[in-house]
Amino acid sequence: MGKRIKVKPGKGQSAVGFFVGIVFCLVGLFVAIPTFGLFGIFWTALAVVITFMNWKNAFTEKGITTHEIIIDDPANT
């Protein structure tokens, strides 16, 4: 079994993503949904998920991992 390293984005990057995500949510609510209907709902739902992930990584200690690195040690196999 290898060593697992979990990687999440930095707090600064996530804070920018959070504020941009808010803009995309507002665009979804006021432009995409009224104009494009079902596609607008899909757009807004994705924007909400992305905004939440960035909020969690930027403003809490327990962030969401975006990458996982597994290092195999041939000596232990």
Backbone as JSON Lines, residues from 0, in Angstrom:
{"i":0,"aa":"M","n":[0.85,-1.18,0.0],"ca":[0.0,0.0,0.0],"c":[0.88,1.23,0.0]}
{"i":1,"aa":"G","n":[0.6,2.14,-0.87],"ca":[1.41,3.35,-1.0],"c":[0.97,4.43,-0.04]}
{"i":2,"aa":"K","n":[1.79,5.45,0.04],"ca":[1.48,6.61,0.87],"c":[0.55,7.52,0.07]}
{"i":3,"aa":"R","n":[-0.52,7.99,0.69],"ca":[-1.49,8.86,0.03],"c":[-1.28,10.31,0.47]}
{"i":4,"aa":"I","n":[-1.18,11.18,-0.52],"ca":[-1.04,12.62,-0.25],"c":[-2.23,13.3,-0.91]}
{"i":5,"aa":"K","n":[-3.01,14.04,-0.12],"ca":[-4.18,14.74,-0.64],"c":[-3.83,16.21,-0.81]}
{"i":6,"aa":"V","n":[-4.22,16.78,-1.96],"ca":[-3.87,18.15,-2.31],"c":[-5.14,18.95,-2.54]}
{"i":7,"aa":"K","n":[-5.19,20.14,-1.96],"ca":[-6.31,21.04,-2.22],"c":[-5.75,22.39,-2.65]}
{"i":8,"aa":"P","n":[-6.55,23.2,-3.35],"ca":[-6.08,24.52,-3.79],"c":[-5.75,25.42,-2.6]}
{"i":9,"aa":"G","n":[-4.91,26.41,-2.84],"ca":[-4.58,27.37,-1.8],"c":[-5.76,28.25,-1.43]}
{"i":10,"aa":"K","n":[-5.68,28.88,-0.25],"ca":[-6.78,29.72,0.23],"c":[-7.0,30.94,-0.65]}
{"i":11,"aa":"G","n":[-5.93,31.55,-1.16],"ca":[-6.08,32.72,-2.03],"c":[-6.79,32.37,-3.33]}
{"i":12,"aa":"Q","n":[-6.35,31.3,-3.95],"ca":[-6.97,30.83,-5.19],"c":[-8.44,30.49,-4.95]}
{"i":13,"aa":"S","n":[-8.73,29.83,-3.86],"ca":[-10.11,29.45,-3.55],"c":[-10.97,30.67,-3.24]}
{"i":14,"aa":"A","n":[-10.41,31.69,-2.6],"ca":[-11.17,32.9,-2.31],"c":[-11.58,33.6,-3.6]}
{"i":15,"aa":"V","n":[-10.65,33.68,-4.55],"ca":[-10.99,34.28,-5.85],"c":[-12.07,33.44,-6.53]}
{"i":16,"aa":"G","n":[-11.91,32.12,-6.51],"ca":[-12.91,31.23,-7.1],"c":[-14.28,31.39,-6.46]}
{"i":17,"aa":"F","n":[-14.3,31.63,-5.15],"ca":[-15.56,31.82,-4.43],"c":[-16.28,33.07,-4.93]}
{"i":18,"aa":"F","n":[-15.55,34.2,-5.01],"ca":[-16.19,35.44,-5.44],"c":[-16.59,35.4,-6.92]}
{"i":19,"aa":"V","n":[-15.79,34.77,-7.75],"ca":[-16.17,34.6,-9.15],"c":[-17.4,33.67,-9.24]}
{"i":20,"aa":"G","n":[-17.43,32.65,-8.38],"ca":[-18.58,31.75,-8.35],"c":[-19.87,32.46,-8.0]}
{"i":21,"aa":"I","n":[-19.79,33.42,-7.08],"ca":[-20.98,34.21,-6.73],"c":[-21.49,34.96,-7.97]}
{"i":22,"aa":"V","n":[-20.57,35.54,-8.73],"ca":[-20.96,36.24,-9.96],"c":[-21.64,35.28,-10.92]}
{"i":23,"aa":"F","n":[-21.08,34.08,-11.09],"ca":[-21.67,33.1,-12.0],"c":[-23.05,32.64,-11.5]}
{"i":24,"aa":"C","n":[-23.23,32.54,-10.19],"ca":[-24.55,32.19,-9.65],"c":[-25.57,33.28,-9.98]}
{"i":25,"aa":"L","n":[-25.16,34.54,-9.82],"ca":[-26.06,35.65,-10.12],"c":[-26.39,35.7,-11.61]}
{"i":26,"aa":"V","n":[-25.39,35.46,-12.45],"ca":[-25.65,35.4,-13.9],"c":[-26.63,34.27,-14.19]}
{"i":27,"aa":"G","n":[-26.46,33.15,-13.53],"ca":[-27.37,32.03,-13.73],"c":[-28.79,32.37,-13.34]}
{"i":28,"aa":"L","n":[-28.95,33.01,-12.17],"ca":[-30.29,33.33,-11.68],"c":[-30.99,34.39,-12.52]}
{"i":29,"aa":"F","n":[-30.25,35.42,-12.92],"ca":[-30.89,36.57,-13.56],"c":[-30.78,36.6,-15.08]}
{"i":30,"aa":"V","n":[-29.89,35.77,-15.66],"ca":[-29.74,35.76,-17.11],"c":[-29.98,34.37,-17.69]}
{"i":31,"aa":"A","n":[-29.24,33.39,-17.22],"ca":[-29.27,32.06,-17.84],"c":[-30.62,31.36,-17.66]}
{"i":32,"aa":"I","n":[-31.17,31.36,-16.45],"ca":[-32.45,30.67,-16.24],"c":[-33.58,31.34,-17.03]}
{"i":33,"aa":"P","n":[-33.74,32.68,-16.93],"ca":[-34.83,33.29,-17.7],"c":[-34.66,33.15,-19.22]}
{"i":34,"aa":"T","n":[-33.43,33.15,-19.69],"ca":[-33.19,33.11,-21.13],"c":[-33.16,31.7,-21.69]}
{"i":35,"aa":"F","n":[-32.5,30.78,-20.97],"ca":[-32.24,29.45,-21.53],"c":[-32.96,28.31,-20.81]}
{"i":36,"aa":"G","n":[-33.74,28.6,-19.8],"ca":[-34.55,27.58,-19.14],"c":[-33.75,26.47,-18.49]}
{"i":37,"aa":"L","n":[-33.93,25.24,-18.99],"ca":[-33.29,24.07,-18.39],"c":[-31.77,24.2,-18.37]}
{"i":38,"aa":"F","n":[-31.18,24.71,-19.44],"ca":[-29.73,24.92,-19.45],"c":[-29.33,25.91,-18.36]}
{"i":39,"aa":"G","n":[-30.13,26.93,-18.15],"ca":[-29.85,27.91,-17.1],"c":[-29.88,27.3,-15.71]}
{"i":40,"aa":"I","n":[-30.8,26.38,-15.51],"ca":[-30.86,25.67,-14.21],"c":[-29.61,24.83,-14.03]}
{"i":41,"aa":"F","n":[-29.19,24.13,-15.07],"ca":[-27.96,23.32,-15.03],"c":[-26.76,24.22,-14.74]}
{"i":42,"aa":"W","n":[-26.65,25.34,-15.43],"ca":[-25.56,26.31,-15.25],"c":[-25.51,26.77,-13.79]}
{"i":43,"aa":"T","n":[-26.66,27.17,-13.27],"ca":[-26.73,27.72,-11.92],"c":[-26.39,26.65,-10.88]}
{"i":44,"aa":"A","n":[-26.85,25.43,-11.08],"ca":[-26.54,24.34,-10.14],"c":[-25.03,24.08,-10.1]}
{"i":45,"aa":"L","n":[-24.39,24.05,-11.26],"ca":[-22.93,23.86,-11.29],"c":[-22.22,25.03,-10.63]}
{"i":46,"aa":"A","n":[-22.69,26.25,-10.87],"ca":[-22.07,27.43,-10.26],"c":[-22.18,27.37,-8.73]}
{"i":47,"aa":"V","n":[-23.31,26.9,-8.23],"ca":[-23.49,26.78,-6.77],"c":[-22.51,25.76,-6.2]}
{"i":48,"aa":"V","n":[-22.35,24.61,-6.86],"ca":[-21.42,23.57,-6.38],"c":[-19.99,24.1,-6.38]}
{"i":49,"aa":"I","n":[-19.58,24.75,-7.46],"ca":[-18.22,25.28,-7.55],"c":[-18.0,26.37,-6.49]}
{"i":50,"aa":"T","n":[-18.99,27.23,-6.29],"ca":[-18.89,28.29,-5.29],"c":[-18.75,27.68,-3.89]}
{"i":51,"aa":"F","n":[-19.54,26.65,-3.59],"ca":[-19.46,26.0,-2.28],"c":[-18.09,25.36,-2.06]}
{"i":52,"aa":"M","n":[-17.58,24.67,-3.07],"ca":[-16.26,24.02,-2.93],"c":[-15.17,25.06,-2.66]}
{"i":53,"aa":"N","n":[-15.22,26.17,-3.39],"ca":[-14.22,27.22,-3.18],"c":[-14.37,27.88,-1.83]}
{"i":54,"aa":"W","n":[-15.61,28.08,-1.38],"ca":[-15.84,28.65,-0.04],"c":[-15.24,27.75,1.03]}
{"i":55,"aa":"K","n":[-15.51,26.44,0.9],"ca":[-15.03,25.49,1.91],"c":[-13.5,25.47,1.95]}
{"i":56,"aa":"N","n":[-12.85,25.52,0.78],"ca":[-11.39,25.52,0.75],"c":[-10.8,26.84,1.23]}
{"i":57,"aa":"A","n":[-11.48,27.95,0.97],"ca":[-10.92,29.26,1.32],"c":[-11.14,29.64,2.78]}
{"i":58,"aa":"F","n":[-12.3,29.29,3.33],"ca":[-12.68,29.86,4.62],"c":[-12.86,28.85,5.75]}
{"i":59,"aa":"T","n":[-12.55,27.58,5.51],"ca":[-12.59,26.59,6.58],"c":[-11.28,25.81,6.59]}
{"i":60,"aa":"E","n":[-11.01,25.16,7.68],"ca":[-9.79,24.35,7.78],"c":[-9.93,23.02,7.05]}
{"i":61,"aa":"K","n":[-11.14,22.5,6.97],"ca":[-11.36,21.22,6.31],"c":[-11.84,21.49,4.89]}
{"i":62,"aa":"G","n":[-10.91,21.52,3.96],"ca":[-11.24,21.79,2.58],"c":[-11.54,20.52,1.81]}
{"i":63,"aa":"I","n":[-11.86,20.7,0.54],"ca":[-12.19,19.58,-0.34],"c":[-10.98,19.27,-1.2]}
{"i":64,"aa":"T","n":[-10.54,18.04,-1.16],"ca":[-9.38,17.6,-1.93],"c":[-9.71,17.59,-3.42]}
{"i":65,"aa":"T","n":[-8.77,18.13,-4.21],"ca":[-8.96,18.12,-5.66],"c":[-8.07,17.1,-6.34]}
{"i":66,"aa":"H","n":[-6.99,16.7,-5.68],"ca":[-6.06,15.73,-6.25],"c":[-5.6,14.78,-5.14]}
{"i":67,"aa":"E","n":[-5.27,13.58,-5.55],"ca":[-4.71,12.62,-4.61],"c":[-3.51,11.96,-5.29]}
{"i":68,"aa":"I","n":[-2.4,11.97,-4.58],"ca":[-1.16,11.38,-5.1],"c":[-0.86,10.14,-4.27]}
{"i":69,"aa":"I","n":[-0.63,9.03,-4.94],"ca":[-0.27,7.78,-4.26],"c":[1.16,7.45,-4.63]}
{"i":70,"aa":"I","n":[1.99,7.33,-3.6],"ca":[3.4,7.03,-3.81],"c":[3.63,5.58,-3.38]}
{"i":71,"aa":"D","n":[4.01,4.73,-4.35],"ca":[4.31,3.34,-4.04],"c":[5.77,3.22,-3.66]}
{"i":72,"aa":"D","n":[6.02,2.49,-2.59],"ca":[7.39,2.23,-2.15],"c":[7.73,0.79,-2.53]}
{"i":73,"aa":"P","n":[8.6,0.6,-3.54],"ca":[8.92,-0.76,-3.98],"c":[9.55,-1.62,-2.88]}
{"i":74,"aa":"A","n":[10.13,-1.01,-1.87],"ca":[10.75,-1.76,-0.78],"c":[9.72,-2.46,0.08]}
{"i":75,"aa":"N","n":[8.49,-1.95,0.11],"ca":[7.45,-2.52,0.95],"c":[6.56,-3.51,0.22]}
{"i":76,"aa":"T","n":[6.82,-3.8,-1.05],"ca":[5.96,-4.73,-1.78],"c":[6.55,-6.1,-1.87]}
